[in-house]
């Protein structure tokens, strides 16, 4: 069965999950920017997209408040990014 998110969205969700396990809190957008090697607007758009699609919840204005709403067992394995994502992939 095909997951309800794109491959790139799945990678962001997997990253959010793994980061939380390793660090005990959600990553900042700057952390995601460094890992995925993308610009701040690209990360922010992805966070808004994931929230709009119901895959995450967050408290606006509160740092590191992202929580997953999808079961961790449904997430793909996290891969090291190959390069920058195009806007169509988001």
Buried (B, 14 or more C-beta within 10 A) or exposed (E): EEBEBBEBBBBBBBBBBBBBEEEEEBBBBEBBBEBBEBEEEBBEBBBEBBBEBEBBEBEEEEEBEBEBEBEEEEBEEBEEBEEEBEEEEB
